[in-house]
């Protein structure tokens, strides 16, 4: 039986992996409470490295992104390699690509990476360093994901859930964008397949089809069992909002599309869950949590 260690305790992805993976010999460990040099990596075949500072915050100094996302990752990988671990799986991010250029076509596994912020840069530098560590007997698997959603989701998708739960009228009708997402169930299945195949390389884990913001909102509201009335935001206001508060308006009205045909072909794999199934599970868990 494959022995797996998740580095990063109590994470959203880690919890979903432990609950839903076909692999049952899985442990997790906190790297904030344990130093890499004190961990006995000889007990494990596979490391799934999830530790990261994820969301940009003014309270976090830029150096911290590199210290945690790059340097700590490399240190863990070096100790794991020296201990005889066979495979190191690094959860990266599509932020390594940089800003999405409209009408340029979707990104893929071979697209040029020009990360723009400390999060994307630190993840990309970790990817490069990890690939340099790879050799016979030490497989490096890099998994890039767009926004991951599912039971226990936090951050941006949780904000959308709360928004829809609180308001019944929103300016999100007829949004024609395309955004790729990853359900936690599909991400777990991707990682399981990478372990099964002992696959090396860069992979994009995502749902089969992108969604528009309008479709996403309608799907969530359907499982919330709440009637939401959508109206169309004037184009001028969208352009103004994108200029003034780009982070929010780009997520709602901009596109972020990926193409992972190379990943699917290499793994001989198809995501087992539709986006609708993933959203239903997420919403049901959200409703259950809010009953407590």
Steps between C-alpha positions, in 0.01 A plus 500: 500500500635842401599706804412866456589806707323833453721788609256760627247410769129586499499653152191511279660281232659268755172433680327423171784271397495301823120461485467415130823343373516135399825494697430439868852490643523880522642715778544875529745715690531868582815671378434789735534264797763264354829577327568303179827370643311345794249306286563132430435495126627142469149380597341639182492429128327822390497856632211733407625849580215740575660760727474848351420861563223531248319831492665835458473704817646836604574348840738243347845620397607403150795300633263264680359372171847390391590366844193275520394432140849449357770449763302280742372291210852442369629409846221244546569353155872470569443318829239275340732414212790420733268275703403293197153640430401394148264781394455865593172664399495879514170686497580806293264756348397647166624829644839396360373599153440864586218720373249345261501673162152520342462325163842335536358151543511282812821424687635145492777299663762645263390864509765760579496607866532867592369519859413850619473482878705353784267201531531403134874570486576299814296204372671510161848518651411201718392309188835567329702399806299180545553392140874546552482256792330231294695192403453126469327383818366845591198600292382861505136566409381861478124560513371839390141583589261787447263585786420183698154468653324239708392411853670734745606749234645833611604833346350609165245224448384527860450874442279420200295257708452760770411767243231283344370396839466862608382683187220418256581760232842504333652664186617171349257428215626406153868492593669331202835419660659155531672396821652163582445348845599183685269310731673349802372157393661530159827631648517200732439267204773674296751458783403135547554436131839674505603276788365188330686579177813627679472786255767766474447845353267798508127434521191719497221368722160645421136427421408398149335827393541867593207701634386856458439698817129505415491120471696462824263729690191327360636157591589601856165674557317191372663281767456770763130478404492877482352720230757751381414780257781597269531819296762605250779736604561774238824445306632843599464419869672163451795672332514763774478236775771290334726805503424608857468161677644249251522205742125490557375598155741276313384196698136581430513622140836389358595166345752251636497196274727195495561207266625179665480255209865407548435411867194291416682313223812436706300368795238325283247662726171688507369696801241283675274785615309763306516860614134479602575202727793682655297816562213301650736333748659833589167673557359215709810511722472879527135478605584230754784707648272802535249299701752453777 
